[in-house]
């Protein structure tokens, strides 16, 4: 839907119902700890105005090396925040809730 409305998305994550939980990761710059995001998408900078016109609040995204590269992020208006939200979404949409299939 976002792409159809001139918002160029670069990737997204539903959050897998883990928003707010502490997560740890490691990359070439060290070990990191933070909170899992709610459903989020990365968009091209030239899409910021279109996203704002749709009611989104995009903000700059920075990679681990501190570069922005014209990428912004924004929280999605749909998706699940908690695992219970995900379970309810599956029930509402008549889809089986299966683990390890890339959905939850």
N, CA, C and O atoms as a GROMACS GRO file, in nm:
protein
  416
    1UNK      N    1   0.083  -0.118   0.000
    1UNK     CA    2   0.000   0.000   0.000
    1UNK      C    3   0.088   0.125   0.000
    1UNK      O    4   0.059   0.221  -0.072
    2UNK      N    5   0.196   0.125   0.080
    2UNK     CA    6   0.284   0.241   0.085
    2UNK      C    7   0.347   0.269  -0.050
    2UNK      O    8   0.354   0.384  -0.093
    3UNK      N    9   0.394   0.165  -0.117
    3UNK     CA   10   0.455   0.182  -0.249
    3UNK      C   11   0.355   0.240  -0.348
    3UNK      O   12   0.392   0.323  -0.431
    4UNK      N   13   0.230   0.197  -0.341
    4UNK     CA   14   0.126   0.248  -0.430
    4UNK      C   15   0.097   0.396  -0.404
    4UNK      O   16   0.046   0.465  -0.492
    5UNK      N   17   0.131   0.443  -0.283
    5UNK     CA   18   0.109   0.583  -0.245
    5UNK      C   19   0.238   0.666  -0.256
    5UNK      O   20   0.252   0.770  -0.191
    6UNK      N   21   0.332   0.619  -0.338
    6UNK     CA   22   0.458   0.689  -0.367
    6UNK      C   23   0.558   0.691  -0.252
    6UNK      O   24   0.648   0.775  -0.249
    7UNK      N   25   0.542   0.600  -0.156
    7UNK     CA   26   0.641   0.586  -0.050
    7UNK      C   27   0.728   0.467  -0.087
    7UNK      O   28   0.682   0.353  -0.090
    8UNK      N   29   0.855   0.494  -0.115
    8UNK     CA   30   0.947   0.388  -0.158
    8UNK      C   31   1.004   0.320  -0.034
    8UNK      O   32   1.086   0.378   0.038
    9UNK      N   33   0.961   0.197  -0.010
    9UNK     CA   34   1.008   0.121   0.106
    9UNK      C   35   1.132   0.042   0.069
    9UNK      O   36   1.145  -0.008  -0.043
   10UNK      N   37   1.224   0.031   0.164
   10UNK     CA   38   1.350  -0.040   0.143
   10UNK      C   39   1.354  -0.172   0.220
   10UNK      O   40   1.438  -0.258   0.192
   11UNK      N   41   1.266  -0.188   0.313
   11UNK     CA   42   1.260  -0.309   0.395
   11UNK      C   43   1.170  -0.280   0.514
   11UNK      O   44   1.145  -0.165   0.547
   12UNK      N   45   1.123  -0.386   0.578
   12UNK     CA   46   1.037  -0.366   0.694
   12UNK      C   47   1.046  -0.487   0.786
   12UNK      O   48   1.097  -0.593   0.748
   13UNK      N   49   0.996  -0.468   0.907
   13UNK     CA   50   0.990  -0.577   1.004
   13UNK      C   51   0.864  -0.561   1.086
   13UNK      O   52   0.832  -0.452   1.132
   14UNK      N   53   0.792  -0.671   1.104
   14UNK     CA   54   0.667  -0.667   1.181
   14UNK      C   55   0.694  -0.659   1.332
   14UNK      O   56   0.603  -0.629   1.408
   15UNK      N   57   0.818  -0.686   1.375
   15UNK     CA   58   0.852  -0.683   1.516
   15UNK      C   59   0.833  -0.816   1.587
   15UNK      O   60   0.883  -0.835   1.698
   16UNK      N   61   0.762  -0.908   1.523
   16UNK     CA   62   0.742  -1.043   1.576
   16UNK      C   63   0.687  -1.044   1.718
   16UNK      O   64   0.711  -1.138   1.794
   17UNK      N   65   0.612  -0.939   1.754
   17UNK     CA   66   0.549  -0.933   1.886
   17UNK      C   67   0.648  -0.910   1.999
   17UNK      O   68   0.616  -0.937   2.115
   18UNK      N   69   0.767  -0.859   1.967
   18UNK     CA   70   0.871  -0.843   2.070
   18UNK      C   71   0.902  -0.696   2.099
   18UNK      O   72   1.006  -0.667   2.159
   19UNK      N   73   0.816  -0.605   2.059
   19UNK     CA   74   0.843  -0.462   2.080
   19UNK      C   75   0.869  -0.434   2.227
   19UNK      O   76   0.794  -0.478   2.315
   20UNK      N   77   0.974  -0.360   2.253
   20UNK     CA   78   1.009  -0.321   2.389
   20UNK      C   79   1.098  -0.419   2.463
   20UNK      O   80   1.160  -0.382   2.563
   21UNK      N   81   1.107  -0.542   2.416
   21UNK     CA   82   1.193  -0.640   2.482
   21UNK      C   83   1.340  -0.608   2.454
   21UNK      O   84   1.372  -0.552   2.349
   22UNK      N   85   1.426  -0.641   2.548
   22UNK     CA   86   1.569  -0.615   2.531
   22UNK      C   87   1.628  -0.717   2.434
   22UNK      O   88   1.607  -0.837   2.447
   23UNK      N   89   1.702  -0.666   2.337
   23UNK     CA   90   1.770  -0.752   2.239
   23UNK      C   91   1.918  -0.717   2.239
   23UNK      O   92   1.957  -0.604   2.269
   24UNK      N   93   1.999  -0.815   2.204
   24UNK     CA   94   2.144  -0.794   2.193
   24UNK      C   95   2.189  -0.838   2.056
   24UNK      O   96   2.136  -0.935   2.000
   25UNK      N   97   2.287  -0.769   2.000
   25UNK     CA   98   2.343  -0.807   1.870
   25UNK      C   99   2.488  -0.763   1.864
   25UNK      O  100   2.534  -0.683   1.945
   26UNK      N  101   2.558  -0.818   1.768
   26UNK     CA  102   2.699  -0.787   1.750
   26UNK      C  103   2.726  -0.764   1.603
   26UNK      O  104   2.673  -0.833   1.516
   27UNK      N  105   2.809  -0.665   1.575
   27UNK     CA  106   2.852  -0.641   1.438
   27UNK      C  107   2.998  -0.598   1.440
   27UNK      O  108   3.065  -0.609   1.543
   28UNK      N  109   3.048  -0.552   1.328
   28UNK     CA  110   3.190  -0.516   1.317
   28UNK      C  111   3.230  -0.401   1.410
   28UNK      O  112   3.349  -0.379   1.433
   29UNK      N  113   3.132  -0.330   1.464
   29UNK     CA  114   3.160  -0.215   1.550
   29UNK      C  115   3.148  -0.248   1.699
   29UNK      O  116   3.172  -0.161   1.783
   30UNK      N  117   3.110  -0.370   1.732
   30UNK     CA  118   3.103  -0.409   1.872
   30UNK      C  119   2.975  -0.483   1.907
   30UNK      O  120   2.899  -0.524   1.820
   31UNK      N  121   2.954  -0.497   2.039
   31UNK     CA  122   2.833  -0.562   2.091
   31UNK      C  123   2.736  -0.452   2.134
   31UNK      O  124   2.777  -0.350   2.188
   32UNK      N  125   2.609  -0.476   2.108
   32UNK     CA  126   2.507  -0.375   2.132
   32UNK      C  127   2.390  -0.434   2.207
   32UNK      O  128   2.364  -0.554   2.201
   33UNK      N  129   2.320  -0.348   2.279
   33UNK     CA  130   2.198  -0.388   2.349
   33UNK      C  131   2.097  -0.275   2.330
   33UNK      O  132   2.133  -0.157   2.336
   34UNK      N  133   1.974  -0.310   2.306
   34UNK     CA  134   1.870  -0.211   2.286
   34UNK      C  135   1.734  -0.274   2.303
   34UNK      O  136   1.721  -0.385   2.355
   35UNK      N  137   1.633  -0.204   2.259
   35UNK     CA  138   1.496  -0.255   2.266
   35UNK      C  139   1.447  -0.291   2.126
   35UNK      O  140   1.478  -0.222   2.029
   36UNK      N  141   1.372  -0.398   2.117
   36UNK     CA  142   1.313  -0.438   1.989
   36UNK      C  143   1.211  -0.333   1.947
   36UNK      O  144   1.133  -0.284   2.029
   37UNK      N  145   1.212  -0.301   1.819
   37UNK     CA  146   1.121  -0.200   1.767
   37UNK      C  147   0.982  -0.256   1.744
   37UNK      O  148   0.965  -0.377   1.725
   38UNK      N  149   0.881  -0.168   1.746
   38UNK     CA  150   0.748  -0.209   1.699
   38UNK      C  151   0.755  -0.221   1.547
   38UNK      O  152   0.860  -0.195   1.489
   39UNK      N  153   0.647  -0.260   1.481
   39UNK     CA  154   0.651  -0.270   1.335
   39UNK      C  155   0.705  -0.142   1.272
   39UNK      O  156   0.659  -0.032   1.302
   40UNK      N  157   0.804  -0.159   1.184
   40UNK     CA  158   0.879  -0.044   1.132
   40UNK      C  159   0.917  -0.070   0.986
   40UNK      O  160   0.928  -0.185   0.943
   41UNK      N  161   0.937   0.039   0.911
   41UNK     CA  162   0.987   0.025   0.774
   41UNK      C  163   1.093   0.131   0.748
   41UNK      O  164   1.091   0.239   0.806
   42UNK      N  165   1.184   0.098   0.659
   42UNK     CA  166   1.283   0.193   0.611
   42UNK      C  167   1.233   0.248   0.478
   42UNK      O  168   1.183   0.173   0.394
   43UNK      N  169   1.248   0.380   0.459
   43UNK     CA  170   1.202   0.442   0.335
   43UNK      C  171   1.311   0.532   0.278
   43UNK      O  172   1.401   0.575   0.351
   44UNK      N  173   1.302   0.560   0.148
   44UNK     CA  174   1.395   0.653   0.085
   44UNK      C  175   1.360   0.796   0.127
   44UNK      O  176   1.244   0.829   0.147
   45UNK      N  177   1.464   0.878   0.141
   45UNK     CA  178   1.445   1.016   0.186
   45UNK      C  179   1.345   1.093   0.099
   45UNK      O  180   1.268   1.174   0.150
   46UNK      N  181   1.345   1.067  -0.032
   46UNK     CA  182   1.252   1.140  -0.119
   46UNK      C  183   1.106   1.101  -0.096
   46UNK      O  184   1.016   1.162  -0.154
   47UNK      N  185   1.081   1.000  -0.013
   47UNK     CA  186   0.945   0.957   0.019
   47UNK      C  187   0.892   1.018   0.148
   47UNK      O  188   0.776   0.995   0.184
   48UNK      N  189   0.973   1.093   0.217
   48UNK     CA  190   0.934   1.146   0.349
   48UNK      C  191   0.807   1.230   0.340
   48UNK      O  192   0.716   1.212   0.421
   49UNK      N  193   0.800   1.320   0.244
   49UNK     CA  194   0.682   1.407   0.232
   49UNK      C  195   0.556   1.325   0.205
   49UNK      O  196   0.451   1.351   0.265
   50UNK      N  197   0.564   1.228   0.116
   50UNK     CA  198   0.448   1.143   0.086
   50UNK      C  199   0.405   1.066   0.210
   50UNK      O  200   0.286   1.051   0.236
   51UNK      N  201   0.502   1.016   0.288
   51UNK     CA  202   0.470   0.942   0.411
   51UNK      C  203   0.402   1.034   0.512
   51UNK      O  204   0.305   0.994   0.577
   52UNK      N  205   0.451   1.156   0.524
   52UNK     CA  206   0.390   1.251   0.617
   52UNK      C  207   0.248   1.286   0.575
   52UNK      O  208   0.159   1.302   0.659
   53UNK      N  209   0.225   1.296   0.444
   53UNK     CA  210   0.090   1.323   0.394
   53UNK      C  211  -0.007   1.209   0.427
   53UNK      O  212  -0.128   1.230   0.432
   54UNK      N  213   0.046   1.090   0.448
   54UNK     CA  214  -0.036   0.974   0.484
   54UNK      C  215  -0.052   0.960   0.636
   54UNK      O  216  -0.118   0.868   0.684
   55UNK      N  217   0.008   1.053   0.711
   55UNK     CA  218  -0.007   1.050   0.857
   55UNK      C  219   0.106   0.982   0.931
   55UNK      O  220   0.096   0.962   1.053
   56UNK      N  221   0.212   0.945   0.862
   56UNK     CA  222   0.327   0.882   0.928
   56UNK      C  223   0.423   0.990   0.978
   56UNK      O  224   0.416   1.105   0.935
   57UNK      N  225   0.511   0.952   1.070
   57UNK     CA  226   0.611   1.044   1.124
   57UNK      C  227   0.750   0.986   1.103
   57UNK      O  228   0.809   0.931   1.196
   58UNK      N  229   0.804   0.998   0.983
   58UNK     CA  230   0.936   0.943   0.955
   58UNK      C  231   1.047   1.021   1.026
   58UNK      O  232   1.033   1.140   1.054
   59UNK      N  233   1.155   0.952   1.055
   59UNK     CA  234   1.272   1.015   1.116
   59UNK      C  235   1.397   0.947   1.060
   59UNK      O  236   1.390   0.832   1.018
   60UNK      N  237   1.512   1.016   1.060
   60UNK     CA  238   1.633   0.962   0.997
   60UNK      C  239   1.677   0.828   1.059
   60UNK      O  240   1.665   0.807   1.180
   61UNK      N  241   1.726   0.742   0.974
   61UNK     CA  242   1.783   0.613   1.015
   61UNK      C  243   1.935   0.624   1.001
   61UNK      O  244   1.984   0.676   0.902
   62UNK      N  245   2.007   0.575   1.100
   62UNK     CA  246   2.153   0.576   1.093
   62UNK      C  247   2.207   0.434   1.105
   62UNK      O  248   2.168   0.359   1.194
   63UNK      N  249   2.297   0.400   1.015
   63UNK     CA  250   2.363   0.271   1.020
   63UNK      C  251   2.468   0.271   1.130
   63UNK      O  252   2.499   0.376   1.185
   64UNK      N  253   2.522   0.155   1.162
   64UNK     CA  254   2.619   0.140   1.270
   64UNK      C  255   2.743   0.226   1.249
   64UNK      O  256   2.810   0.264   1.346
   65UNK      N  257   2.775   0.258   1.124
   65UNK     CA  258   2.892   0.341   1.097
   65UNK      C  259   2.861   0.490   1.107
   65UNK      O  260   2.948   0.574   1.081
   66UNK      N  261   2.738   0.525   1.146
   66UNK     CA  262   2.699   0.663   1.165
   66UNK      C  263   2.648   0.732   1.039
   66UNK      O  264   2.612   0.850   1.044
   67UNK      N  265   2.643   0.660   0.929
   67UNK     CA  266   2.596   0.717   0.802
   67UNK      C  267   2.444   0.702   0.788
   67UNK      O  268   2.386   0.604   0.835
   68UNK      N  269   2.383   0.799   0.723
   68UNK     CA  270   2.239   0.798   0.699
   68UNK      C  271   2.206   0.748   0.560
   68UNK      O  272   2.108   0.675   0.542
   69UNK      N  273   2.283   0.784   0.462
   69UNK     CA  274   2.267   0.740   0.323
   69UNK      C  275   2.128   0.766   0.265
   69UNK      O  276   2.082   0.692   0.179
   70UNK      N  277   2.060   0.872   0.313
   70UNK     CA  278   1.929   0.905   0.258
   70UNK      C  279   1.819   0.808   0.296
   70UNK      O  280   1.719   0.797   0.226
   71UNK      N  281   1.837   0.738   0.408
   71UNK     CA  282   1.738   0.640   0.454
   71UNK      C  283   1.668   0.694   0.578
   71UNK      O  284   1.732   0.745   0.670
   72UNK      N  285   1.537   0.683   0.580
   72UNK     CA  286   1.456   0.722   0.695
   72UNK      C  287   1.379   0.601   0.742
   72UNK      O  288   1.368   0.501   0.670
   73UNK      N  289   1.325   0.609   0.863
   73UNK     CA  290   1.245   0.500   0.918
   73UNK      C  291   1.114   0.556   0.972
   73UNK      O  292   1.103   0.675   1.002
   74UNK      N  293   1.017   0.469   0.986
   74UNK     CA  294   0.890   0.511   1.046
   74UNK      C  295   0.818   0.388   1.099
   74UNK      O  296   0.831   0.278   1.047
   75UNK      N  297   0.742   0.411   1.204
   75UNK     CA  298   0.663   0.304   1.263
   75UNK      C  299   0.541   0.282   1.175
   75UNK      O  300   0.478   0.376   1.127
   76UNK      N  301   0.510   0.156   1.154
   76UNK     CA  302   0.395   0.123   1.071
   76UNK      C  303   0.265   0.138   1.149
   76UNK      O  304   0.265   0.127   1.272
   77UNK      N  305   0.157   0.163   1.080
   77UNK     CA  306   0.028   0.182   1.146
   77UNK      C  307  -0.048   0.051   1.161
   77UNK      O  308  -0.160   0.049   1.212
   78UNK      N  309   0.012  -0.056   1.119
   78UNK     CA  310  -0.049  -0.188   1.136
   78UNK      C  311   0.058  -0.282   1.187
   78UNK      O  312   0.176  -0.248   1.187
   79UNK      N  313   0.018  -0.397   1.229
   79UNK     CA  314   0.115  -0.493   1.280
   79UNK      C  315   0.090  -0.521   1.426
   79UNK      O  316  -0.004  -0.468   1.486
   80UNK      N  317   0.174  -0.604   1.485
   80UNK     CA  318   0.153  -0.642   1.623
   80UNK      C  319   0.266  -0.589   1.710
   80UNK      O  320   0.383  -0.592   1.671
   81UNK      N  321   0.231  -0.542   1.827
   81UNK     CA  322   0.329  -0.491   1.922
   81UNK      C  323   0.373  -0.604   2.016
   81UNK      O  324   0.492  -0.619   2.043
   82UNK      N  325   0.279  -0.682   2.064
   82UNK     CA  326   0.309  -0.792   2.157
   82UNK      C  327   0.279  -0.926   2.090
   82UNK      O  328   0.214  -0.931   1.986
   83UNK      N  329   0.325  -1.034   2.152
   83UNK     CA  330   0.297  -1.166   2.099
   83UNK      C  331   0.146  -1.192   2.098
   83UNK      O  332   0.095  -1.254   2.005
   84UNK      N  333   0.076  -1.145   2.200
   84UNK     CA  334  -0.070  -1.162   2.206
   84UNK      C  335  -0.136  -1.091   2.088
   84UNK      O  336  -0.230  -1.143   2.029
   85UNK      N  337  -0.087  -0.971   2.053
   85UNK     CA  338  -0.138  -0.901   1.936
   85UNK      C  339  -0.123  -0.987   1.810
   85UNK      O  340  -0.214  -0.995   1.728
   86UNK      N  341  -0.006  -1.052   1.796
   86UNK     CA  342   0.019  -1.138   1.680
   86UNK      C  343  -0.077  -1.257   1.679
   86UNK      O  344  -0.133  -1.291   1.575
   87UNK      N  345  -0.095  -1.319   1.795
   87UNK     CA  346  -0.187  -1.433   1.803
   87UNK      C  347  -0.329  -1.390   1.764
   87UNK      O  348  -0.396  -1.461   1.688
   88UNK      N  349  -0.374  -1.276   1.815
   88UNK     CA  350  -0.508  -1.227   1.782
   88UNK      C  351  -0.521  -1.194   1.634
   88UNK      O  352  -0.626  -1.217   1.574
   89UNK      N  353  -0.414  -1.138   1.574
   89UNK     CA  354  -0.417  -1.107   1.432
   89UNK      C  355  -0.436  -1.235   1.350
   89UNK      O  356  -0.514  -1.238   1.255
   90UNK      N  357  -0.364  -1.339   1.388
   90UNK     CA  358  -0.376  -1.466   1.315
   90UNK      C  359  -0.516  -1.523   1.328
   90UNK      O  360  -0.573  -1.572   1.230
   91UNK      N  361  -0.574  -1.516   1.447
   91UNK     CA  362  -0.710  -1.566   1.467
   91UNK      C  363  -0.808  -1.484   1.383
   91UNK      O  364  -0.892  -1.541   1.312
   92UNK      N  365  -0.798  -1.352   1.389
   92UNK     CA  366  -0.887  -1.262   1.316
   92UNK      C  367  -0.881  -1.287   1.166
   92UNK      O  368  -0.983  -1.278   1.097
   93UNK      N  369  -0.762  -1.318   1.114
   93UNK     CA  370  -0.744  -1.338   0.970
   93UNK      C  371  -0.749  -1.483   0.927
   93UNK      O  372  -0.724  -1.514   0.810
   94UNK      N  373  -0.782  -1.573   1.021
   94UNK     CA  374  -0.799  -1.713   0.988
   94UNK      C  375  -0.672  -1.782   0.940
   94UNK      O  376  -0.678  -1.874   0.859
   95UNK      N  377  -0.558  -1.736   0.990
   95UNK     CA  378  -0.429  -1.795   0.950
   95UNK      C  379  -0.368  -1.870   1.068
   95UNK      O  380  -0.375  -1.823   1.182
   96UNK      N  381  -0.309  -1.985   1.043
   96UNK     CA  382  -0.247  -2.061   1.152
   96UNK      C  383  -0.127  -1.986   1.209
   96UNK      O  384  -0.050  -1.924   1.136
   97UNK      N  385  -0.112  -1.994   1.338
   97UNK     CA  386   0.002  -1.933   1.406
   97UNK      C  387   0.110  -2.039   1.417
   97UNK      O  388   0.101  -2.131   1.499
   98UNK      N  389   0.213  -2.026   1.333
   98UNK     CA  390   0.322  -2.123   1.332
   98UNK      C  391   0.452  -2.050   1.360
   98UNK      O  392   0.475  -1.940   1.311
   99UNK      N  393   0.537  -2.112   1.439
   99UNK     CA  394   0.666  -2.052   1.469
   99UNK      C  395   0.767  -2.092   1.364
   99UNK      O  396   0.752  -2.194   1.297
  100UNK      N  397   0.870  -2.010   1.350
  100UNK     CA  398   0.985  -2.037   1.262
  100UNK      C  399   0.950  -2.042   1.115
  100UNK      O  400   1.015  -2.114   1.039
  101UNK      N  401   0.848  -1.966   1.072
  101UNK     CA  402   0.819  -1.958   0.929
  101UNK      C  403   0.840  -1.815   0.878
  101UNK      O  404   0.799  -1.780   0.768
  102UNK      N  405   0.906  -1.733   0.962
  102UNK     CA  406   0.935  -1.597   0.922
  102UNK      C  407   0.822  -1.500   0.950
  102UNK      O  408   0.830  -1.383   0.912
  103UNK      N  409   0.716  -1.546   1.015
  103UNK     CA  410   0.603  -1.459   1.045
  103UNK      C  411   0.602  -1.425   1.194
  103UNK      O  412   0.579  -1.310   1.231
  104UNK      N  413   0.627  -1.522   1.278
  104UNK     CA  414   0.636  -1.500   1.423
  104UNK      C  415   0.733  -1.598   1.482
  104UNK      O  416   0.756  -1.597   1.603
   0.00000   0.00000   0.00000
